[in-house]
Amino acid sequence: MKTLRLILGDQLNYQHSWYTQTSPDTLYVLMELRQETDYVVHHVQKVIGFFAAMYNFAAYLQKRGHRVVHLRINDPDNTQHLTKNLDWLIEQNNIECFEYQLPDEYRLDQQLTSYCQQLNIQSKAYDTEHFYTTREEVAQLFSSKKTYLMESFYRTMRKKHKVLMEGSEPAGGRWNFDSNNRKPFKGNPVQIPTHQFSHDYRDILEEIDRAGVRYLGTPLADRFPWPTTRKQSLEVLDFFLAFLFAHFGNYQDAMHTGHWSLFHSKLSFGLNTKMISPAEVVNAAVAYWEKHPERVSIEQCEGFVRQILGWREYMRGIYWAKMPDYQHLNFFGHERPLPDWFWTGETKMNCLKHAIGQSLNYAYAHHIQRLMITGNFALLAGIHPDEIDQWYLGIYIDAIEWVEITNTRGMSQYADGGIVGSKPYVSSANYVDKMSNYCGTCFYDKKAKIGEKACPFNSLYWHFYERNRALLEKNPRIGMIYQLLNKMSNAEKQAILEQAESHLSNLQNL
């Protein structure tokens, strides 16, 4: 039977069972689509990275004897629309069966489900064979509970997949070493090994420009730093284990002006395009820890495993349990637009200048920069969650909606009212100063709450809690905040709130 198999840009699973056998009757198709480049303004490295990875994957399949059509962005036959291209391929090749792998984005899942319902040929959907969990597993685990709880899910996953387990007990005697993973980086070790590729993808950038695709950020097309094959993704994993893993856990929350990724693995693009799998990453990390206990402690290993086996799978489960309603949640009713400097990094706040600046330069910021710098400010300033989602989805090379929206609208903005996080993650300048060296050279005074040079985080922090008192005061995890707020004199509180109002009316110029 003549079969057309669709491979989406984030389904580059070299180890999928589809590819174990070749058949002259099976035609694979990959498409570079304006439908995908234009639904949000993406970082140009994200567009280049996906196009390059798709090109390399198509070449890999062709080399192994598979029949492949790769519709490039400027191909005359490319309608730039997913289902119109499928219609054309089915007609041109007398296709009798259409098959695809389950998309990880709700909008694509809906589009393909609807498409198959109107097809007059057979169709079938396959699992991507990438994740530890099914789409429904998180929802099923908590079906009898009032709330979801990441820690319960994480322990269940550790037991189920026998990861970092000693019989029925957790390795090291504890399930979670998060309290050991919050050290600031003070410059020791001074030399942090770096690993970046230097691909020449100027030809891909020229095609993107010729197509008229809008984008943001720095291309780095003549020295593209991200992995675009499975082999390169595994190389990134090996480098992380050999040179960064030993310090990852301790410093995973640290931020530094001189080191844009510190000890983070930068595996997220390889993982989210499925060039490598979470299981092989976790297994490699655990095996390295077991082989080198003198170099890598359980704190480092558990902290890394928790991100992949725990948080990443949990976010996907929340996404499929709560979409499509999740994308409209706005618990605080925030309405402000993003300041323009979120697109340029031109702000006097040093922490935001660096976090946004490196995002524009490298299409990357690590989780604490995303949560406690850009996300923290956006939440304190009352930015509409739609604007935050669009920005995060566009600017980061690893941002695909299933992992972006749950981390942004949920964890970062608490717009879901507590589905992902048990409290809003906000801070004053005190946390930023503790975990980074951003404040030392900032225009603003990290200790001041009031005045021209008072750090905006300080007054916005108290303004956030005061204006949301009715929604948050009874939250048991933040009761102490309201005790401190209540102890302020009326004069002090009023002065802080007026300072915050001044900042809010002047966001563009901070």
N, C-alpha and C positions, 0 to 999 in steps of 0.2 A: 504494500500500500504506500502510495506516495505521500510522504509526511513532511510538513513544514514545522520546524521547531524554533520558537522565539527565544532569544537570549537577551535579557535586558542588561543595561550597562552596569548594574550592581549585582549581576549573576555570573560573574566570571570564575566559576568554580571548576578549576582544572581537574578535580577529582570526582566530579559528578558521574553517576553511573550511566548517564546518557552517552558518554564518550568512550565507553569500554569496547564498543563494537562500531565498525563503520558499515554504512549501507548506501548503495547508489540511489536508493529510494528516499533517503532522508536528507532534507535540505535545511541547514541552519541559517538563521538570519540575525544579524546585529544591525542596529540603526542608530545613526547620529541624528537626533531630531530637534527641530526648533520647539516642538511641543515640550521637550525636556530642558532645553537651554533657556527658555523664555518664561517659564511659569514663576520664576523668581530671578532676580539679578544675582548671578553666581559670581564667585571669585574666579578670575580667569585661570588660575592654576587648577581649580576644580574641573573646569571644562576641558582644559588640556589633559589633565590626568585621566579623566574618564575616557576621552577619545583615544589617547595613547594606549591605555590598558585594553580597550576594546579592540584596537588595531592589532596589538600583540596577541590577544586571545584568539582572534580570527586566524592570524597567521599560524598559531600553534595548532589549531584544529585542522587547517588545510594541510599542514606538514604531515599530519597523521592520517591523511586520506579522507577526511570528512569534506563534504560539499558545503561551502559556506558562501553566503551573500553578505557583504558588509556594505551597507548603504552609508556613504560618507555625507557630510553635511551639505556639500555642494554638488552631489550627484544629480544629474538632470532627472533621473527617475524618482528621486526622493520627494514625496509630497509633503514631508515634514510632519506628517500625522501618522501615528502608530497604526491605527486600524485601516486607514486608506492604503498604506504601504502593504499591509497584510493582504487586503483584497487584491491588490495588483499581483503580488507574488503567487497567491493561490490560483488566480486565473492564468497567469503566464506559465506556470509549471504544472497545471492540471492536478493540483494538490487534492488529496482525498481525506486527509486528516490533519488537523492543526493541534499542536501541543505546545504548552508553555509551562514554565516553572512559576509557582505561586509568588506573586510580587510581594515585596515588603512594604509597599506604600498603598494606603487605602484607596487613593484615587485611581491608581493603575489596576488594583484588584477589581474595583468596580467597573473600570473601562473594559477589561478583558472578560470579566464575567458577562457583562452585557453583550459584548461582541460575540461571544460563543453562543449565546442564546439565540442569536439571529442567523448564525451560520447554517448553511444547508449541507455541511459536511461534518464528519465526526470531530470532536475536540476532547482534549484531556489535559488536566493540570497535574503537575508533579511537584513534590516537595523539592526545595532547593538543596537539601542534604547538607545544610551548613550549621544550623543552630543546634544547641543541646535540646531545646524545648520545641514543642509544637506551638502554634499560634495561641491555642486555647489553654495551655498548661497552667499559666499563672492564675487565670480566672477560675479554672477548675479547683486549684489548690485552696483558693479562698472562697469557694462558693458558699460555705456555711458561716463565713465570718462577716462582720460588719465593715472591717477595714482591711486593706492590704498591708503587709509588713515585709519589707525587704529582708530583714534578718531571718525570719522564718523560712522564706523562700530559699535564701542562700544556704541555710543549714540543710534543708531538704535536698538541694542540688548536690551539696558535698556528699551526703549519705548515698544518694541515688547513683552518683557517678564515681563514688569511692575516690574522691579527690582530697588529699591532705587528711586522710583518715588513718587512725591506728585502731583497727577493729571497729568498735562502735563509737570511739571517742575521737575528738579532733586532734590532729597532730599539734604538739606543743602545749596541749592541755587547755587551749582556749579556741573558741570559734572565731574570734575577731581580735585583731591586734591594732585596731584603728587608733586607739589612744597613743600608740607608739609611732604613728605615722604623721605627726604634725610638727616636725622640727623645721625651723627656719633655716635657710641656707646662708651661712656666714662666710663663705669663701673657702671652705675646707671640705673635701679636697679641691685645691685650686684648679687643677687641670681636669676639666670634664671632657672626656673623649666625644667627638662628634662624628657622625656618619651621614653624609648626604650624597645622593647621586648627582650626576652632572649631565643629564640627557640634553641633546640638542633637538628641541621640538619646535624650532622656529617655523618649520613648514606647517605644523598643525595650527600654530597661532595665526599664520597667514590665511589659512582656510577659514578660521573662526572670524577673522576680520573681514574677509571677502564675503562671508555669509551675512555680515552685519549684526552678529550677536552682541548684545549689550553685556558688559561685565564690569567688575570692579577689581581692584587690587593690582599687584605687581606680577607680571607674567613669569619672569625668570625662565623664559622659553629657551634661552641658549645654555642654561645650566639647571635644568628642571630637577628639583631635589627629591621628588617622591618616587617610590617604587611603582613600576607599571607592569610587572610580570610576577608570577608566583615565585620564580627563582629569586628575584630581587626582594620580594616581601619576606622570604625566608632568610635572606641575607640580613635584613633589618632585625629580624627576630634574633638571629645568632649574635649580632653586634650588641643588641640590648642585653642579652644574657651574659655575655663575656665582659662587658665594660660598664653597664649602667645598673643592672639588676641589683647589685650589692647595696646600692644606696637608694633605690627607687622608693621603697616603703617609707623610710624615714623622712625623705624630702618630697614626697609626692604632692604636698600642699604648699610647698615653698614657691616663691616668685622672686626673680632677680633681673635687674636691668641688663646685666651682662650675659645672661644665658636664657634664651627664649624658650628652650624646651627642657632645661636641666636634665633630670634623669628619666624623663618620660620616654616610652618606647617608640612613639610615632608609628605604631602598628595599625592605627584605626582606619587609615585609607585601605590598606591591604586587607583588613578584616571586613570592612563594610562593603567592599566590592567583591568579597568572597574569594579573593585570590588565595587566601589562607583561611583556615578554619579556627574557631575558638578552641576546639578540642586539642588540635595539634599545638596551639600556642600554650594552653594550660599544661598539657602533658610535658612539653619541652621545659617549661619553667619549673615544674615540680621535679622533673628528672635532674635538672641542673642543680637545684637546691639539695637534692639527695646526694648528688655526686660531690658537691662543693660546700658542705656545711660550714667549713671554716671561712668561706667568703660570703655566703648568702645565708642570712639568718631566717628563721621562720617568720619574723615580722615582715621582712621584705617579700617573701614568697606569698604569704597569706594576703598581704595588701594587694599584690598584683592579681592573684587568683580571684579575689573578691570583685575586682573591677570587671573581669571577663566572664567568669562563671556566674557571678551574682548579679551585679548591677546591669550589665549589658543585656542579659537574658530577661531580667526583671522589667527593664524599660520596654522591651519588645512585647512582653506579655501584657503590660498595662496598656500599651498602644492598641493592641487588638481587642482588649476587653472594653475599652472606653471609646474608641472611634465609632462614628464620626463626630459625636457630640463633643468630644474632648477638645477639638480644634476651635470651639467657640466659647470655652469657659473663660470667665473674667471675674473671679471671685471678688476682687476689690473694686471693680467697675472703673479701672484705670482708662484714661482717655487721651493722655498727652502724646504728641508725636515724638519720635526720636530727635534729639538735637542733630543738626547737620554734621557736627564734628564726629559723629559715629561713623561717617563715611570717609573722613580724612585723618582722624587722630589729632586734629589741631585744637587741643584744649590745654588749659593751664594746669589741669589735674594730672600730675605725673603718672599716677597708676593707670589712668584711662588712656593717656597718651601712649604709654608703652604697650598696654594690652591690645588696644586697637591698632597701633602701629605695626606690631608684629603680626597681627591677624591679616592686615593688608599686605605685608611683605611676604608672609609664608603660608597664608591660608590656615593658620594654626594658632591656637592658644590652648594651654592644658586646662583641666577641669576646674581648678580653683580660680584661674584667671577668668574663665567663662562665668563661674558661679558667683565669686566674691568681689570681682571688679566690675565688669560690664553688666552682669546680671544684677548684682547688688545695687549699683547706681540706678539702673532702669527701674527696679522695684521701688526704691526709695523715692524716685522722682515721679512715679505714677505713670510710666509709659504704657501705652496700650499693648497688651500681649500680642496682638496681630503684628504690630511693628517689630516687636522683639523676635517673634518667630521668623518673619521674613528676613531679618538681618542675620540671625544665626544660621538659618537654612542656606543663605546665600554665601556667607563669607568663609565658612569652614570646609575644607576639602573632604572631611569625613561626614559632613552633614547630610543625612538622608532622613526623611520625615519621621520614620518610626523611632529613631534614636534622638533626633533633634527636638521634636515637640514635647516629648515626655520629660526630657531634661530641662527644656527652656520654660514651657508653660507650666510644667509641674514643679520640678525641683527648684528652678531658679526664681520663677515669678509667683509661685504659690497660687496661680490663677485657677488651679483645679480645687482649691479649698482644702487641700490636705490628702489627696489621693496618693500622691507620690511621697511627699515629705510631711512630717508631723508638725512642722512649724515653718514660717518663712525664714529663709537664710539671708539675713541682713546684718550689717555691722557698721560701726562708726570707723573713723580712721585708725582706731586702736588696733583692730585685727589686721588691717592692711599693713600697718607699720610693723606689727609683730611678725608677719609672715613674709615680708619683702623688704627691699631697700628702696622702694619707690618714694617714700615720704621724705627721705633725707635731702633730696635736691628739688623738692616740689615748691612751686610758687606759694602754695597755701601752707598754713601752719597746722600741723597734725593735731596739736593740743587745743587749739582755739575753737570755740563754738560760735563766737560772735565777733563780727568785725570784717573789714574788707578782705583780709587774708585768712579768715577762718575756713578750715577745710569744709567743703559743702557736705561731706558724709556725716559730720558731727551733728549739725542741726537737722538735716534731712532724716537722720536715724530716729530722733525723738519725734519729729513731725509725723513720720510714718506710723509710729505706734499710737500717737495721740489721735490722729485722724481715723485710725482703724480700731479704736478702743472697743467699740461694740462687737467687732468681729473676732478680736483676738484676746481680750482680757481674761476670758475663762479658759484659754488654752493652758493646760498644766505645765507645758514646757517653757512657757515664757511669762509665767506669773511674776517672777522676780523683776522683770523689766518694768512692769507696771508698779511694783512696790517702789522702785527707784524713782519712777516718774512722779508718783504721788508724793514722794518726800521732797520734791523740788519746791522752792518757794514760788508763789504765783508770779512774782516779778521775774525770777530766773526762767521759769517755763515760758512766760509770755515773750521774753526777749529771744529765746531760742526759736520759738515758733515763728516769730516775725522774721528772724534771720532766714529760716527755711523758706518762708513765703517769698522773701526777696530772691533767694536762689531759684526757686521754682518759676518766678516770673522772668528770670534772666538765664535760663538754661543754655541758650545759644552762645552765651559769652563766658561761661565758666572756664 
